[in-house]
Amino acid sequence: MSLGKMVLEALSDDIVFGVLQLFIAILLIIAVLNDLLKRLSSGPVVRRGRKSWNYLNLAYGFALLIAVELTSLTDAFQGHKTIIVLFDIATITYLAFFNSWSRNKIVGFFAASETKEERH
Protein backbone atom coordinates (compact mmCIF):
# COMPACT_ATOMS: atom_id res chain seq x y z
CA MET A 1 0.00 0.00 0.00
CA SER A 2 1.36 3.41 -0.94
CA LEU A 3 1.97 6.19 1.54
CA GLY A 4 -0.77 8.31 -0.04
CA LYS A 5 -3.35 5.57 0.41
CA MET A 6 -2.26 5.03 4.01
CA VAL A 7 -2.65 8.74 4.76
CA LEU A 8 -6.08 8.83 3.12
CA GLU A 9 -7.14 5.76 5.08
CA ALA A 10 -5.89 7.34 8.34
CA LEU A 11 -7.92 10.48 7.54
CA SER A 12 -11.15 8.61 6.81
CA ASP A 13 -14.37 9.69 8.54
CA ASP A 14 -14.34 6.57 10.69
CA ILE A 15 -10.88 7.36 12.09
CA VAL A 16 -11.13 11.16 12.39
CA PHE A 17 -14.64 11.13 13.86
CA GLY A 18 -13.67 8.36 16.27
CA VAL A 19 -10.63 10.34 17.41
CA LEU A 20 -12.80 13.45 17.86
CA GLN A 21 -15.26 11.52 20.03
CA LEU A 22 -12.39 10.06 22.03
CA PHE A 23 -10.99 13.58 22.52
CA ILE A 24 -14.37 14.81 23.79
CA ALA A 25 -14.60 11.87 26.22
CA ILE A 26 -11.05 12.47 27.51
CA LEU A 27 -11.79 16.18 27.91
CA LEU A 28 -14.88 15.28 29.94
CA ILE A 29 -12.85 12.94 32.18
CA ILE A 30 -10.17 15.61 32.75
CA ALA A 31 -12.83 18.22 33.57
CA VAL A 32 -14.63 15.93 36.02
CA LEU A 33 -11.37 15.01 37.76
CA ASN A 34 -10.38 18.68 38.03
CA ASP A 35 -13.81 19.48 39.43
CA LEU A 36 -13.49 16.73 42.05
CA LEU A 37 -10.02 17.95 43.06
CA LYS A 38 -11.25 21.53 43.42
CA ARG A 39 -14.10 20.40 45.66
CA LEU A 40 -11.56 18.78 47.99
CA SER A 41 -9.55 21.97 48.34
CA SER A 42 -10.66 25.34 49.57
CA GLY A 43 -9.99 28.24 47.28
CA PRO A 44 -11.40 31.58 46.26
CA VAL A 45 -14.97 31.79 45.00
CA VAL A 46 -15.53 33.80 41.83
CA ARG A 47 -18.72 35.18 40.34
CA ARG A 48 -18.59 35.51 36.58
CA GLY A 49 -19.42 38.87 35.07
CA ARG A 50 -21.67 39.53 32.08
CA LYS A 51 -18.72 39.58 29.67
CA SER A 52 -17.50 36.15 30.83
CA TRP A 53 -21.01 34.67 30.46
CA ASN A 54 -21.21 36.12 26.95
CA TYR A 55 -17.96 34.32 26.12
CA LEU A 56 -19.30 31.08 27.57
CA ASN A 57 -22.55 31.38 25.61
CA LEU A 58 -20.63 32.07 22.41
CA ALA A 59 -18.27 29.14 22.95
CA TYR A 60 -21.19 26.86 23.85
CA GLY A 61 -23.16 27.72 20.73
CA PHE A 62 -20.13 27.41 18.48
CA ALA A 63 -19.00 24.07 19.96
CA LEU A 64 -22.53 22.65 19.87
CA LEU A 65 -23.02 23.70 16.26
CA ILE A 66 -19.74 22.11 15.20
CA ALA A 67 -20.36 18.87 17.11
CA VAL A 68 -23.89 18.36 15.78
CA GLU A 69 -22.93 19.34 12.25
CA LEU A 70 -19.91 17.02 12.14
CA THR A 71 -22.02 14.15 13.44
CA SER A 72 -24.69 14.76 10.82
CA LEU A 73 -22.16 15.03 7.99
CA THR A 74 -20.16 11.88 8.68
CA ASP A 75 -21.01 8.41 7.48
CA ALA A 76 -19.17 6.95 10.46
CA PHE A 77 -21.11 5.20 13.22
CA GLN A 78 -24.35 4.90 11.23
CA GLY A 79 -27.18 3.82 13.49
CA HIS A 80 -25.54 5.38 16.57
CA LYS A 81 -25.60 9.07 15.71
CA THR A 82 -28.44 9.96 18.10
CA ILE A 83 -26.57 8.71 21.16
CA ILE A 84 -23.39 10.43 19.95
CA VAL A 85 -25.22 13.76 19.54
CA LEU A 86 -26.82 13.38 22.97
CA PHE A 87 -23.42 12.60 24.53
CA ASP A 88 -21.85 15.61 22.81
CA ILE A 89 -24.68 17.95 23.87
CA ALA A 90 -24.50 16.77 27.49
CA THR A 91 -20.70 17.01 27.55
CA ILE A 92 -20.54 20.46 25.96
CA THR A 93 -23.30 21.75 28.25
CA TYR A 94 -21.47 20.44 31.31
CA LEU A 95 -18.13 21.89 30.16
CA ALA A 96 -19.54 25.31 29.31
CA PHE A 97 -21.89 25.85 32.26
CA PHE A 98 -21.20 23.45 35.12
CA ASN A 99 -17.44 22.85 35.26
CA SER A 100 -15.23 25.61 36.64
CA TRP A 101 -12.00 24.23 35.15
CA SER A 102 -13.34 24.27 31.58
CA ARG A 103 -15.11 27.62 32.08
CA ASN A 104 -11.78 29.10 33.18
CA LYS A 105 -10.12 27.68 30.06
CA ILE A 106 -12.82 29.13 27.78
CA VAL A 107 -12.77 32.58 29.38
CA GLY A 108 -8.94 32.49 29.46
CA PHE A 109 -8.86 31.77 25.73
CA PHE A 110 -11.00 34.82 24.96
CA ALA A 111 -9.07 37.02 27.41
CA ALA A 112 -5.75 35.98 25.86
CA SER A 113 -7.02 36.73 22.36
CA GLU A 114 -8.18 40.20 23.46
CA THR A 115 -4.79 41.11 24.91
CA LYS A 116 -2.73 39.70 22.04
CA GLU A 117 -0.72 42.38 20.29
CA GLU A 118 -0.61 42.49 16.52
CA ARG A 119 2.03 43.96 14.28
CA HIS A 120 1.15 45.80 11.13
Stockholm file with secondary structure:
# STOCKHOLM 1.0

chainA/1-120         MSLGKMVLEALSDDIVFGVLQLFIAILLIIAVLNDLLKRLSSGPVVRRGRKSWNYLNLAYGFALLIAVELTSLTDAFQGHKTIIVLFDIATITYLAFFNSWSRNKIVGFFAASETKEERH
#=GR chainA/1-120 SS CCHHHHHHHHTSHHHHHHHHHHHHHHHHHHHHHHHHHHHHSCCCCCCCCHHHHHHHHHHHHHHHHHHHHHHHHCCTTTTCHHHHHHHHHHHHHIIIIICHHHHHHHHHHHHHHHHCCCCC
#=GC SS_cons         CCHHHHHHHHTSHHHHHHHHHHHHHHHHHHHHHHHHHHHHSCCCCCCCCHHHHHHHHHHHHHHHHHHHHHHHHCCTTTTCHHHHHHHHHHHHHIIIIICHHHHHHHHHHHHHHHHCCCCC
//
